Amino acid sequence: MEKEIKALIDDLRPLINGDGGDIEFIRYEDKYVYIKLSGACANCFYQDDTISLGIENYLKEHIPEIEGVINVSL
């Protein structure tokens, strides 16, 4: 499952890079994907929309078992 999630995140990376940010896969646990947004996306006003409407919807479309995406700060 993690390999598939990482591949999907890699598909999204150019879109996020285009806005000056980046996305990193942290882990998959209990049906939740943990990511870290960095660069311009780390403090963006639209970060929650990017996660829920963009990243989460895209991942759920391809892997319906995913229940959510959580952004973590390390």
PQR file of N, CA, C, O and H, with PARSE charges and radii, in Angstrom:
ATOM      1  N   MET A   1       0.835  -1.199   0.000 -0.4000 1.5000
ATOM      2  CA  MET A   1       0.000   0.000   0.000 -0.0000 2.0000
ATOM      3  C   MET A   1       0.876   1.257   0.000  0.5500 1.7000
ATOM      4  O   MET A   1       0.594   2.208  -0.729 -0.5500 1.4000
ATOM      5  N   GLU A   2       1.939   1.263   0.818 -0.4000 1.5000
ATOM      6  CA  GLU A   2       2.794   2.451   0.893 -0.0000 2.0000
ATOM      7  C   GLU A   2       3.427   2.781  -0.451  0.5500 1.7000
ATOM      8  O   GLU A   2       3.559   3.950  -0.816 -0.5500 1.4000
ATOM      9  H   GLU A   2       2.167   0.491   1.411  0.4000 1.0000
ATOM     10  N   LYS A   3       3.813   1.751  -1.178 -0.4000 1.5000
ATOM     11  CA  LYS A   3       4.430   1.977  -2.487 -0.0000 2.0000
ATOM     12  C   LYS A   3       3.463   2.678  -3.434  0.5500 1.7000
ATOM     13  O   LYS A   3       3.851   3.588  -4.166 -0.5500 1.4000
ATOM     14  H   LYS A   3       3.706   0.802  -0.881  0.4000 1.0000
ATOM     15  N   GLU A   4       2.204   2.251  -3.414 -0.4000 1.5000
ATOM     16  CA  GLU A   4       1.184   2.865  -4.263 -0.0000 2.0000
ATOM     17  C   GLU A   4       0.914   4.315  -3.835  0.5500 1.7000
ATOM     18  O   GLU A   4       0.759   5.196  -4.681 -0.5500 1.4000
ATOM     19  H   GLU A   4       1.889   1.512  -2.819  0.4000 1.0000
ATOM     20  N   ILE A   5       0.859   4.555  -2.525 -0.4000 1.5000
ATOM     21  CA  ILE A   5       0.639   5.910  -2.016 -0.0000 2.0000
ATOM     22  C   ILE A   5       1.796   6.821  -2.419  0.5500 1.7000
ATOM     23  O   ILE A   5       1.578   7.954  -2.848 -0.5500 1.4000
ATOM     24  H   ILE A   5       0.985   3.839  -1.838  0.4000 1.0000
ATOM     25  N   LYS A   6       3.011   6.330  -2.281 -0.4000 1.5000
ATOM     26  CA  LYS A   6       4.186   7.134  -2.650 -0.0000 2.0000
ATOM     27  C   LYS A   6       4.159   7.480  -4.137  0.5500 1.7000
ATOM     28  O   LYS A   6       4.510   8.595  -4.521 -0.5500 1.4000
ATOM     29  H   LYS A   6       3.187   5.409  -1.932  0.4000 1.0000
ATOM     30  N   ALA A   7       3.746   6.535  -4.971 -0.4000 1.5000
ATOM     31  CA  ALA A   7       3.662   6.789  -6.408 -0.0000 2.0000
ATOM     32  C   ALA A   7       2.615   7.865  -6.710  0.5500 1.7000
ATOM     33  O   ALA A   7       2.836   8.730  -7.558 -0.5500 1.4000
ATOM     34  H   ALA A   7       3.461   5.628  -4.659  0.4000 1.0000
ATOM     35  N   LEU A   8       1.480   7.809  -6.018 -0.4000 1.5000
ATOM     36  CA  LEU A   8       0.442   8.824  -6.221 -0.0000 2.0000
ATOM     37  C   LEU A   8       0.909  10.193  -5.750  0.5500 1.7000
ATOM     38  O   LEU A   8       0.625  11.202  -6.396 -0.5500 1.4000
ATOM     39  H   LEU A   8       1.301   7.107  -5.329  0.4000 1.0000
ATOM     40  N   ILE A   9       1.617  10.237  -4.638 -0.4000 1.5000
ATOM     41  CA  ILE A   9       2.162  11.503  -4.148 -0.0000 2.0000
ATOM     42  C   ILE A   9       3.178  12.056  -5.139  0.5500 1.7000
ATOM     43  O   ILE A   9       3.240  13.265  -5.362 -0.5500 1.4000
ATOM     44  H   ILE A   9       1.848   9.418  -4.113  0.4000 1.0000
ATOM     45  N   ASP A  10       3.975  11.171  -5.732 -0.4000 1.5000
ATOM     46  CA  ASP A  10       4.931  11.614  -6.751 -0.0000 2.0000
ATOM     47  C   ASP A  10       4.204  12.211  -7.961  0.5500 1.7000
ATOM     48  O   ASP A  10       4.715  13.128  -8.603 -0.5500 1.4000
ATOM     49  H   ASP A  10       3.925  10.189  -5.551  0.4000 1.0000
ATOM     50  N   ASP A  11       3.017  11.692  -8.268 -0.4000 1.5000
ATOM     51  CA  ASP A  11       2.216  12.259  -9.363 -0.0000 2.0000
ATOM     52  C   ASP A  11       1.767  13.687  -9.034  0.5500 1.7000
ATOM     53  O   ASP A  11       1.676  14.535  -9.921 -0.5500 1.4000
ATOM     54  H   ASP A  11       2.601  10.947  -7.746  0.4000 1.0000
ATOM     55  N   LEU A  12       1.487  13.943  -7.749 -0.4000 1.5000
ATOM     56  CA  LEU A  12       1.031  15.267  -7.317 -0.0000 2.0000
ATOM     57  C   LEU A  12       2.162  16.273  -7.136  0.5500 1.7000
ATOM     58  O   LEU A  12       1.941  17.482  -7.207 -0.5500 1.4000
ATOM     59  H   LEU A  12       1.561  13.254  -7.028  0.4000 1.0000
ATOM     60  N   ARG A  13       3.366  15.776  -6.903 -0.4000 1.5000
ATOM     61  CA  ARG A  13       4.503  16.643  -6.570 -0.0000 2.0000
ATOM     62  C   ARG A  13       4.725  17.782  -7.568  0.5500 1.7000
ATOM     63  O   ARG A  13       4.950  18.909  -7.128 -0.5500 1.4000
ATOM     64  H   ARG A  13       3.546  14.794  -6.845  0.4000 1.0000
ATOM     65  N   PRO A  14       4.676  17.556  -8.888 -0.5600 1.5000
ATOM     66  CA  PRO A  14       4.892  18.674  -9.812  0.2800 2.0000
ATOM     67  C   PRO A  14       3.873  19.813  -9.642  0.5500 1.7000
ATOM     68  O   PRO A  14       4.219  20.982  -9.812 -0.5500 1.4000
ATOM     69  N   LEU A  15       2.641  19.479  -9.313 -0.4000 1.5000
ATOM     70  CA  LEU A  15       1.625  20.512  -9.092 -0.0000 2.0000
ATOM     71  C   LEU A  15       1.964  21.350  -7.852  0.5500 1.7000
ATOM     72  O   LEU A  15       1.832  22.574  -7.857 -0.5500 1.4000
ATOM     73  H   LEU A  15       2.360  18.529  -9.175  0.4000 1.0000
ATOM     74  N   ILE A  16       2.392  20.681  -6.820 -0.4000 1.5000
ATOM     75  CA  ILE A  16       2.744  21.372  -5.577 -0.0000 2.0000
ATOM     76  C   ILE A  16       4.035  22.156  -5.759  0.5500 1.7000
ATOM     77  O   ILE A  16       4.162  23.274  -5.260 -0.5500 1.4000
ATOM     78  H   ILE A  16       2.499  19.686  -6.816  0.4000 1.0000
ATOM     79  N   ASN A  17       4.998  21.571  -6.476 -0.4000 1.5000
ATOM     80  CA  ASN A  17       6.247  22.286  -6.776 -0.0000 2.0000
ATOM     81  C   ASN A  17       5.970  23.544  -7.586  0.5500 1.7000
ATOM     82  O   ASN A  17       6.648  24.559  -7.423 -0.5500 1.4000
ATOM     83  H   ASN A  17       4.896  20.663  -6.882  0.4000 1.0000
ATOM     84  N   GLY A  18       4.970  23.473  -8.460 -0.4000 1.5000
ATOM     85  CA  GLY A  18       4.614  24.624  -9.296 -0.0000 2.0000
ATOM     86  C   GLY A  18       4.151  25.826  -8.485  0.5500 1.7000
ATOM     87  O   GLY A  18       4.226  26.962  -8.952 -0.5500 1.4000
ATOM     88  H   GLY A  18       4.420  22.649  -8.592  0.4000 1.0000
ATOM     89  N   ASP A  19       3.675  25.575  -7.277 -0.4000 1.5000
ATOM     90  CA  ASP A  19       3.255  26.659  -6.384 -0.0000 2.0000
ATOM     91  C   ASP A  19       4.342  27.005  -5.368  0.5500 1.7000
ATOM     92  O   ASP A  19       4.099  27.763  -4.430 -0.5500 1.4000
ATOM     93  H   ASP A  19       3.615  24.652  -6.898  0.4000 1.0000
ATOM     94  N   GLY A  20       5.533  26.454  -5.555 -0.4000 1.5000
ATOM     95  CA  GLY A  20       6.651  26.764  -4.667 -0.0000 2.0000
ATOM     96  C   GLY A  20       6.723  25.900  -3.423  0.5500 1.7000
ATOM     97  O   GLY A  20       7.461  26.218  -2.490 -0.5500 1.4000
ATOM     98  H   GLY A  20       5.730  25.838  -6.317  0.4000 1.0000
ATOM     99  N   GLY A  21       5.970  24.814  -3.394 -0.4000 1.5000
ATOM    100  CA  GLY A  21       5.976  23.938  -2.228 -0.0000 2.0000
ATOM    101  C   GLY A  21       6.493  22.559  -2.554  0.5500 1.7000
ATOM    102  O   GLY A  21       6.969  22.297  -3.659 -0.5500 1.4000
ATOM    103  H   GLY A  21       5.370  24.555  -4.151  0.4000 1.0000
ATOM    104  N   ASP A  22       6.394  21.683  -1.578 -0.4000 1.5000
ATOM    105  CA  ASP A  22       6.767  20.290  -1.769 -0.0000 2.0000
ATOM    106  C   ASP A  22       5.936  19.433  -0.830  0.5500 1.7000
ATOM    107  O   ASP A  22       5.360  19.931   0.138 -0.5500 1.4000
ATOM    108  H   ASP A  22       6.008  21.896  -0.680  0.4000 1.0000
ATOM    109  N   ILE A  23       5.879  18.145  -1.124 -0.4000 1.5000
ATOM    110  CA  ILE A  23       5.122  17.194  -0.322 -0.0000 2.0000
ATOM    111  C   ILE A  23       6.005  15.978  -0.062  0.5500 1.7000
ATOM    112  O   ILE A  23       6.707  15.498  -0.952 -0.5500 1.4000
ATOM    113  H   ILE A  23       6.347  17.741  -1.910  0.4000 1.0000
ATOM    114  N   GLU A  24       5.954  15.494   1.169 -0.4000 1.5000
ATOM    115  CA  GLU A  24       6.747  14.335   1.557 -0.0000 2.0000
ATOM    116  C   GLU A  24       5.833  13.313   2.229  0.5500 1.7000
ATOM    117  O   GLU A  24       5.043  13.659   3.107 -0.5500 1.4000
ATOM    118  H   GLU A  24       5.384  15.884   1.892  0.4000 1.0000
ATOM    119  N   PHE A  25       5.945  12.067   1.815 -0.4000 1.5000
ATOM    120  CA  PHE A  25       5.211  10.981   2.463 -0.0000 2.0000
ATOM    121  C   PHE A  25       5.913  10.655   3.771  0.5500 1.7000
ATOM    122  O   PHE A  25       7.128  10.458   3.789 -0.5500 1.4000
ATOM    123  H   PHE A  25       6.587  11.785   1.101  0.4000 1.0000
ATOM    124  N   ILE A  26       5.161  10.596   4.869 -0.4000 1.5000
ATOM    125  CA  ILE A  26       5.730  10.247   6.169 -0.0000 2.0000
ATOM    126  C   ILE A  26       5.405   8.793   6.511  0.5500 1.7000
ATOM    127  O   ILE A  26       6.304   7.990   6.759 -0.5500 1.4000
ATOM    128  H   ILE A  26       4.174  10.756   4.854  0.4000 1.0000
ATOM    129  N   ARG A  27       4.097   8.459   6.523 -0.4000 1.5000
ATOM    130  CA  ARG A  27       3.718   7.073   6.809 -0.0000 2.0000
ATOM    131  C   ARG A  27       2.231   6.860   6.483  0.5500 1.7000
ATOM    132  O   ARG A  27       1.468   7.805   6.285 -0.5500 1.4000
ATOM    133  H   ARG A  27       3.366   9.111   6.322  0.4000 1.0000
ATOM    134  N   TYR A  28       1.863   5.586   6.438 -0.4000 1.5000
ATOM    135  CA  TYR A  28       0.469   5.183   6.307 -0.0000 2.0000
ATOM    136  C   TYR A  28       0.149   4.347   7.537  0.5500 1.7000
ATOM    137  O   TYR A  28       0.807   3.340   7.801 -0.5500 1.4000
ATOM    138  H   TYR A  28       2.483   4.818   6.598  0.4000 1.0000
ATOM    139  N   GLU A  29      -0.875   4.771   8.295 -0.4000 1.5000
ATOM    140  CA  GLU A  29      -1.193   4.089   9.544 -0.0000 2.0000
ATOM    141  C   GLU A  29      -2.685   4.215   9.831  0.5500 1.7000
ATOM    142  O   GLU A  29      -3.243   5.311   9.768 -0.5500 1.4000
ATOM    143  H   GLU A  29      -1.410   5.589   8.081  0.4000 1.0000
ATOM    144  N   ASP A  30      -3.329   3.093  10.147 -0.4000 1.5000
ATOM    145  CA  ASP A  30      -4.750   3.077  10.510 -0.0000 2.0000
ATOM    146  C   ASP A  30      -5.630   3.806   9.492  0.5500 1.7000
ATOM    147  O   ASP A  30      -6.528   4.565   9.857 -0.5500 1.4000
ATOM    148  H   ASP A  30      -2.875   2.203  10.199  0.4000 1.0000
ATOM    149  N   LYS A  31      -5.357   3.561   8.223 -0.4000 1.5000
ATOM    150  CA  LYS A  31      -6.124   4.112   7.105 -0.0000 2.0000
ATOM    151  C   LYS A  31      -5.929   5.615   6.885  0.5500 1.7000
ATOM    152  O   LYS A  31      -6.689   6.242   6.148 -0.5500 1.4000
ATOM    153  H   LYS A  31      -4.627   2.944   7.927  0.4000 1.0000
ATOM    154  N   TYR A  32      -4.909   6.188   7.527 -0.4000 1.5000
ATOM    155  CA  TYR A  32      -4.590   7.604   7.346 -0.0000 2.0000
ATOM    156  C   TYR A  32      -3.200   7.749   6.748  0.5500 1.7000
ATOM    157  O   TYR A  32      -2.264   7.041   7.120 -0.5500 1.4000
ATOM    158  H   TYR A  32      -4.291   5.678   8.126  0.4000 1.0000
ATOM    159  N   VAL A  33      -3.089   8.687   5.809 -0.4000 1.5000
ATOM    160  CA  VAL A  33      -1.811   9.000   5.178 -0.0000 2.0000
ATOM    161  C   VAL A  33      -1.263  10.250   5.858  0.5500 1.7000
ATOM    162  O   VAL A  33      -1.936  11.277   5.935 -0.5500 1.4000
ATOM    163  H   VAL A  33      -3.849   9.262   5.506  0.4000 1.0000
ATOM    164  N   TYR A  34      -0.037  10.144   6.346 -0.4000 1.5000
ATOM    165  CA  TYR A  34       0.632  11.264   6.989 -0.0000 2.0000
ATOM    166  C   TYR A  34       1.640  11.845   6.012  0.5500 1.7000
ATOM    167  O   TYR A  34       2.495  11.134   5.484 -0.5500 1.4000
ATOM    168  H   TYR A  34       0.510   9.309   6.283  0.4000 1.0000
ATOM    169  N   ILE A  35       1.530  13.139   5.782 -0.4000 1.5000
ATOM    170  CA  ILE A  35       2.409  13.834   4.852 -0.0000 2.0000
ATOM    171  C   ILE A  35       3.009  15.046   5.553  0.5500 1.7000
ATOM    172  O   ILE A  35       2.599  15.422   6.651 -0.5500 1.4000
ATOM    173  H   ILE A  35       0.835  13.716   6.211  0.4000 1.0000
ATOM    174  N   LYS A  36       3.982  15.638   4.892 -0.4000 1.5000
ATOM    175  CA  LYS A  36       4.531  16.915   5.354 -0.0000 2.0000
ATOM    176  C   LYS A  36       4.602  17.847   4.154  0.5500 1.7000
ATOM    177  O   LYS A  36       5.270  17.554   3.162 -0.5500 1.4000
ATOM    178  H   LYS A  36       4.314  15.333   4.000  0.4000 1.0000
ATOM    179  N   LEU A  37       3.909  18.965   4.256 -0.4000 1.5000
ATOM    180  CA  LEU A  37       4.002  20.000   3.231 -0.0000 2.0000
ATOM    181  C   LEU A  37       5.109  20.960   3.635  0.5500 1.7000
ATOM    182  O   LEU A  37       5.237  21.316   4.807 -0.5500 1.4000
ATOM    183  H   LEU A  37       3.366  19.202   5.062  0.4000 1.0000
ATOM    184  N   SER A  38       5.897  21.371   2.673 -0.4000 1.5000
ATOM    185  CA  SER A  38       6.993  22.296   2.967 -0.0000 2.0000
ATOM    186  C   SER A  38       7.052  23.380   1.896  0.5500 1.7000
ATOM    187  O   SER A  38       6.243  23.406   0.968 -0.5500 1.4000
ATOM    188  H   SER A  38       5.793  21.082   1.722  0.4000 1.0000
ATOM    189  N   GLY A  39       8.021  24.266   2.046 -0.4000 1.5000
ATOM    190  CA  GLY A  39       8.154  25.382   1.116 -0.0000 2.0000
ATOM    191  C   GLY A  39       6.983  26.334   1.273  0.5500 1.7000
ATOM    192  O   GLY A  39       6.508  26.565   2.385 -0.5500 1.4000
ATOM    193  H   GLY A  39       8.678  24.245   2.799  0.4000 1.0000
ATOM    194  N   ALA A  40       6.523  26.883   0.169 -0.4000 1.5000
ATOM    195  CA  ALA A  40       5.420  27.844   0.203 -0.0000 2.0000
ATOM    196  C   ALA A  40       4.134  27.225   0.753  0.5500 1.7000
ATOM    197  O   ALA A  40       3.284  27.944   1.280 -0.5500 1.4000
ATOM    198  H   ALA A  40       6.910  26.696  -0.734  0.4000 1.0000
ATOM    199  N   CYS A  41       3.982  25.918   0.640 -0.4000 1.5000
ATOM    200  CA  CYS A  41       2.767  25.247   1.116 -0.0000 2.0000
ATOM    201  C   CYS A  41       2.741  25.071   2.635  0.5500 1.7000
ATOM    202  O   CYS A  41       1.679  24.827   3.208 -0.5500 1.4000
ATOM    203  H   CYS A  41       4.672  25.335   0.212  0.4000 1.0000
ATOM    204  N   ALA A  42       3.884  25.190   3.287 -0.4000 1.5000
ATOM    205  CA  ALA A  42       3.958  24.946   4.724 -0.0000 2.0000
ATOM    206  C   ALA A  42       3.117  25.933   5.525  0.5500 1.7000
ATOM    207  O   ALA A  42       2.537  25.557   6.543 -0.5500 1.4000
ATOM    208  H   ALA A  42       4.747  25.388   2.822  0.4000 1.0000
ATOM    209  N   ASN A  43       3.041  27.172   5.092 -0.4000 1.5000
ATOM    210  CA  ASN A  43       2.307  28.197   5.827 -0.0000 2.0000
ATOM    211  C   ASN A  43       1.216  28.865   4.992  0.5500 1.7000
ATOM    212  O   ASN A  43       0.751  29.956   5.321 -0.5500 1.4000
ATOM    213  H   ASN A  43       3.513  27.478   4.265  0.4000 1.0000
ATOM    214  N   CYS A  44       0.821  28.213   3.930 -0.4000 1.5000
ATOM    215  CA  CYS A  44      -0.155  28.787   3.015 -0.0000 2.0000
ATOM    216  C   CYS A  44      -1.543  28.843   3.653  0.5500 1.7000
ATOM    217  O   CYS A  44      -1.947  27.929   4.372 -0.5500 1.4000
ATOM    218  H   CYS A  44       1.198  27.326   3.663  0.4000 1.0000
ATOM    219  N   PHE A  45      -2.254  29.913   3.382 -0.4000 1.5000
ATOM    220  CA  PHE A  45      -3.613  30.107   3.867 -0.0000 2.0000
ATOM    221  C   PHE A  45      -4.553  29.009   3.346  0.5500 1.7000
ATOM    222  O   PHE A  45      -5.536  28.675   4.007 -0.5500 1.4000
ATOM    223  H   PHE A  45      -1.926  30.655   2.798  0.4000 1.0000
ATOM    224  N   TYR A  46      -4.261  28.457   2.183 -0.4000 1.5000
ATOM    225  CA  TYR A  46      -5.117  27.449   1.543 -0.0000 2.0000
ATOM    226  C   TYR A  46      -4.639  26.018   1.794  0.5500 1.7000
ATOM    227  O   TYR A  46      -5.074  25.093   1.108 -0.5500 1.4000
ATOM    228  H   TYR A  46      -3.462  28.729   1.646  0.4000 1.0000
ATOM    229  N   GLN A  47      -3.763  25.833   2.754 -0.4000 1.5000
ATOM    230  CA  GLN A  47      -3.193  24.518   3.038 -0.0000 2.0000
ATOM    231  C   GLN A  47      -4.266  23.462   3.310  0.5500 1.7000
ATOM    232  O   GLN A  47      -4.180  22.351   2.787 -0.5500 1.4000
ATOM    233  H   GLN A  47      -3.409  26.585   3.311  0.4000 1.0000
ATOM    234  N   ASP A  48      -5.263  23.789   4.110 -0.4000 1.5000
ATOM    235  CA  ASP A  48      -6.317  22.819   4.428 -0.0000 2.0000
ATOM    236  C   ASP A  48      -7.103  22.416   3.184  0.5500 1.7000
ATOM    237  O   ASP A  48      -7.460  21.250   3.021 -0.5500 1.4000
ATOM    238  H   ASP A  48      -5.332  24.692   4.535  0.4000 1.0000
ATOM    239  N   ASP A  49      -7.372  23.383   2.308 -0.4000 1.5000
ATOM    240  CA  ASP A  49      -8.067  23.073   1.050 -0.0000 2.0000
ATOM    241  C   ASP A  49      -7.210  22.184   0.160  0.5500 1.7000
ATOM    242  O   ASP A  49      -7.706  21.240  -0.454 -0.5500 1.4000
ATOM    243  H   ASP A  49      -7.082  24.331   2.440  0.4000 1.0000
ATOM    244  N   THR A  50      -5.938  22.490   0.097 -0.4000 1.5000
ATOM    245  CA  THR A  50      -5.026  21.679  -0.717 -0.0000 2.0000
ATOM    246  C   THR A  50      -5.039  20.242  -0.226  0.5500 1.7000
ATOM    247  O   THR A  50      -5.066  19.307  -1.026 -0.5500 1.4000
ATOM    248  H   THR A  50      -5.535  23.258   0.596  0.4000 1.0000
ATOM    249  N   ILE A  51      -5.019  20.069   1.083 -0.4000 1.5000
ATOM    250  CA  ILE A  51      -4.995  18.720   1.649 -0.0000 2.0000
ATOM    251  C   ILE A  51      -6.332  18.014   1.424  0.5500 1.7000
ATOM    252  O   ILE A  51      -6.358  16.905   0.890 -0.5500 1.4000
ATOM    253  H   ILE A  51      -4.996  20.829   1.733  0.4000 1.0000
ATOM    254  N   SER A  52      -7.431  18.633   1.820 -0.4000 1.5000
ATOM    255  CA  SER A  52      -8.719  17.927   1.763 -0.0000 2.0000
ATOM    256  C   SER A  52      -9.308  17.846   0.360  0.5500 1.7000
ATOM    257  O   SER A  52      -9.794  16.789  -0.042 -0.5500 1.4000
ATOM    258  H   SER A  52      -7.410  19.534   2.254  0.4000 1.0000
ATOM    259  N   LEU A  53      -9.275  18.929  -0.381 -0.4000 1.5000
ATOM    260  CA  LEU A  53      -9.899  18.942  -1.706 -0.0000 2.0000
ATOM    261  C   LEU A  53      -8.982  18.412  -2.802  0.5500 1.7000
ATOM    262  O   LEU A  53      -9.456  17.924  -3.828 -0.5500 1.4000
ATOM    263  H   LEU A  53      -8.880  19.788  -0.054  0.4000 1.0000
ATOM    264  N   GLY A  54      -7.687  18.506  -2.591 -0.4000 1.5000
ATOM    265  CA  GLY A  54      -6.748  18.067  -3.608 -0.0000 2.0000
ATOM    266  C   GLY A  54      -6.119  16.718  -3.298  0.5500 1.7000
ATOM    267  O   GLY A  54      -6.447  15.710  -3.924 -0.5500 1.4000
ATOM    268  H   GLY A  54      -7.302  18.902  -1.758  0.4000 1.0000
ATOM    269  N   ILE A  55      -5.227  16.706  -2.340 -0.4000 1.5000
ATOM    270  CA  ILE A  55      -4.447  15.502  -2.037 -0.0000 2.0000
ATOM    271  C   ILE A  55      -5.337  14.359  -1.561  0.5500 1.7000
ATOM    272  O   ILE A  55      -5.260  13.248  -2.087 -0.5500 1.4000
ATOM    273  H   ILE A  55      -4.960  17.525  -1.831  0.4000 1.0000
ATOM    274  N   GLU A  56      -6.176  14.628  -0.572 -0.4000 1.5000
ATOM    275  CA  GLU A  56      -7.021  13.571  -0.010 -0.0000 2.0000
ATOM    276  C   GLU A  56      -7.982  13.004  -1.049  0.5500 1.7000
ATOM    277  O   GLU A  56      -8.117  11.785  -1.163 -0.5500 1.4000
ATOM    278  H   GLU A  56      -6.238  15.530  -0.145  0.4000 1.0000
ATOM    279  N   ASN A  57      -8.646  13.860  -1.800 -0.4000 1.5000
ATOM    280  CA  ASN A  57      -9.572  13.373  -2.827 -0.0000 2.0000
ATOM    281  C   ASN A  57      -8.858  12.530  -3.869  0.5500 1.7000
ATOM    282  O   ASN A  57      -9.374  11.497  -4.295 -0.5500 1.4000
ATOM    283  H   ASN A  57      -8.537  14.849  -1.708  0.4000 1.0000
ATOM    284  N   TYR A  58      -7.670  12.966  -4.284 -0.4000 1.5000
ATOM    285  CA  TYR A  58      -6.904  12.231  -5.295 -0.0000 2.0000
ATOM    286  C   TYR A  58      -6.518  10.846  -4.767  0.5500 1.7000
ATOM    287  O   TYR A  58      -6.677   9.845  -5.465 -0.5500 1.4000
ATOM    288  H   TYR A  58      -7.251  13.806  -3.938  0.4000 1.0000
ATOM    289  N   LEU A  59      -6.012  10.796  -3.536 -0.4000 1.5000
ATOM    290  CA  LEU A  59      -5.608   9.512  -2.975 -0.0000 2.0000
ATOM    291  C   LEU A  59      -6.803   8.589  -2.779  0.5500 1.7000
ATOM    292  O   LEU A  59      -6.714   7.398  -3.078 -0.5500 1.4000
ATOM    293  H   LEU A  59      -5.883  11.609  -2.969  0.4000 1.0000
ATOM    294  N   LYS A  60      -7.923   9.119  -2.281 -0.4000 1.5000
ATOM    295  CA  LYS A  60      -9.126   8.310  -2.067 -0.0000 2.0000
ATOM    296  C   LYS A  60      -9.712   7.793  -3.380  0.5500 1.7000
ATOM    297  O   LYS A  60     -10.280   6.703  -3.431 -0.5500 1.4000
ATOM    298  H   LYS A  60      -7.995  10.086  -2.039  0.4000 1.0000
ATOM    299  N   GLU A  61      -9.568   8.579  -4.426 -0.4000 1.5000
ATOM    300  CA  GLU A  61     -10.063   8.165  -5.742 -0.0000 2.0000
ATOM    301  C   GLU A  61      -9.346   6.899  -6.203  0.5500 1.7000
ATOM    302  O   GLU A  61      -9.949   6.022  -6.820 -0.5500 1.4000
ATOM    303  H   GLU A  61      -9.106   9.465  -4.384  0.4000 1.0000
ATOM    304  N   HIS A  62      -8.053   6.816  -5.896 -0.4000 1.5000
ATOM    305  CA  HIS A  62      -7.247   5.673  -6.324 -0.0000 2.0000
ATOM    306  C   HIS A  62      -7.184   4.556  -5.284  0.5500 1.7000
ATOM    307  O   HIS A  62      -7.011   3.389  -5.635 -0.5500 1.4000
ATOM    308  H   HIS A  62      -7.563   7.529  -5.395  0.4000 1.0000
ATOM    309  N   ILE A  63      -7.322   4.910  -4.009 -0.4000 1.5000
ATOM    310  CA  ILE A  63      -7.273   3.928  -2.921 -0.0000 2.0000
ATOM    311  C   ILE A  63      -8.428   4.235  -1.969  0.5500 1.7000
ATOM    312  O   ILE A  63      -8.249   4.981  -1.006 -0.5500 1.4000
ATOM    313  H   ILE A  63      -7.463   5.858  -3.724  0.4000 1.0000
ATOM    314  N   PRO A  64      -9.600   3.675  -2.223 -0.5600 1.5000
ATOM    315  CA  PRO A  64     -10.790   3.996  -1.426  0.2800 2.0000
ATOM    316  C   PRO A  64     -10.666   3.680   0.066  0.5500 1.7000
ATOM    317  O   PRO A  64     -11.415   4.232   0.872 -0.5500 1.4000
ATOM    318  N   GLU A  65      -9.738   2.807   0.445 -0.4000 1.5000
ATOM    319  CA  GLU A  65      -9.568   2.454   1.862 -0.0000 2.0000
ATOM    320  C   GLU A  65      -9.041   3.597   2.704  0.5500 1.7000
ATOM    321  O   GLU A  65      -9.202   3.596   3.925 -0.5500 1.4000
ATOM    322  H   GLU A  65      -9.129   2.358  -0.210  0.4000 1.0000
ATOM    323  N   ILE A  66      -8.417   4.570   2.070 -0.4000 1.5000
ATOM    324  CA  ILE A  66      -7.863   5.717   2.801 -0.0000 2.0000
ATOM    325  C   ILE A  66      -9.007   6.534   3.390  0.5500 1.7000
ATOM    326  O   ILE A  66      -9.962   6.873   2.691 -0.5500 1.4000
ATOM    327  H   ILE A  66      -8.286   4.572   1.078  0.4000 1.0000
ATOM    328  N   GLU A  67      -8.905   6.848   4.680 -0.4000 1.5000
ATOM    329  CA  GLU A  67      -9.945   7.646   5.341 -0.0000 2.0000
ATOM    330  C   GLU A  67      -9.579   9.115   5.433  0.5500 1.7000
ATOM    331  O   GLU A  67     -10.464   9.957   5.583 -0.5500 1.4000
ATOM    332  H   GLU A  67      -8.129   6.573   5.248  0.4000 1.0000
ATOM    333  N   GLY A  68      -8.301   9.444   5.348 -0.4000 1.5000
ATOM    334  CA  GLY A  68      -7.929  10.832   5.445 -0.0000 2.0000
ATOM    335  C   GLY A  68      -6.439  11.068   5.264  0.5500 1.7000
ATOM    336  O   GLY A  68      -5.642  10.131   5.205 -0.5500 1.4000
ATOM    337  H   GLY A  68      -7.582   8.760   5.226  0.4000 1.0000
ATOM    338  N   VAL A  69      -6.083  12.341   5.179 -0.4000 1.5000
ATOM    339  CA  VAL A  69      -4.694  12.770   5.034 -0.0000 2.0000
ATOM    340  C   VAL A  69      -4.411  13.767   6.153  0.5500 1.7000
ATOM    341  O   VAL A  69      -5.185  14.694   6.391 -0.5500 1.4000
ATOM    342  H   VAL A  69      -6.730  13.102   5.226  0.4000 1.0000
ATOM    343  N   ILE A  70      -3.297  13.561   6.825 -0.4000 1.5000
ATOM    344  CA  ILE A  70      -2.906  14.426   7.936 -0.0000 2.0000
ATOM    345  C   ILE A  70      -1.542  15.030   7.645  0.5500 1.7000
ATOM    346  O   ILE A  70      -0.584  14.317   7.343 -0.5500 1.4000
ATOM    347  H   ILE A  70      -2.668  12.808   6.632  0.4000 1.0000
ATOM    348  N   ASN A  71      -1.465  16.348   7.739 -0.4000 1.5000
ATOM    349  CA  ASN A  71      -0.201  17.060   7.565 -0.0000 2.0000
ATOM    350  C   ASN A  71       0.486  17.136   8.930  0.5500 1.7000
ATOM    351  O   ASN A  71      -0.124  17.554   9.914 -0.5500 1.4000
ATOM    352  H   ASN A  71      -2.243  16.927   7.985  0.4000 1.0000
ATOM    353  N   VAL A  72       1.739  16.737   8.982 -0.4000 1.5000
ATOM    354  CA  VAL A  72       2.491  16.774  10.230 -0.0000 2.0000
ATOM    355  C   VAL A  72       3.653  17.743  10.114  0.5500 1.7000
ATOM    356  O   VAL A  72       4.176  17.969   9.023 -0.5500 1.4000
ATOM    357  H   VAL A  72       2.235  16.397   8.183  0.4000 1.0000
ATOM    358  N   SER A  73       4.053  18.310  11.230 -0.4000 1.5000
ATOM    359  CA  SER A  73       5.238  19.153  11.275 -0.0000 2.0000
ATOM    360  C   SER A  73       6.313  18.399  12.022  0.5500 1.7000
ATOM    361  O   SER A  73       6.101  17.951  13.149 -0.5500 1.4000
ATOM    362  H   SER A  73       3.628  18.127  12.116  0.4000 1.0000
ATOM    363  N   LEU A  74       7.445  18.260  11.408 -0.4000 1.5000
ATOM    364  CA  LEU A  74       8.554  17.545  12.052 -0.0000 2.0000
ATOM    365  C   LEU A  74       9.621  18.502  12.493  0.5500 1.7000
ATOM    366  O   LEU A  74      10.632  18.082  13.055 -0.5500 1.4000
ATOM    367  H   LEU A  74       7.617  18.624  10.493  0.4000 1.0000
TER
END
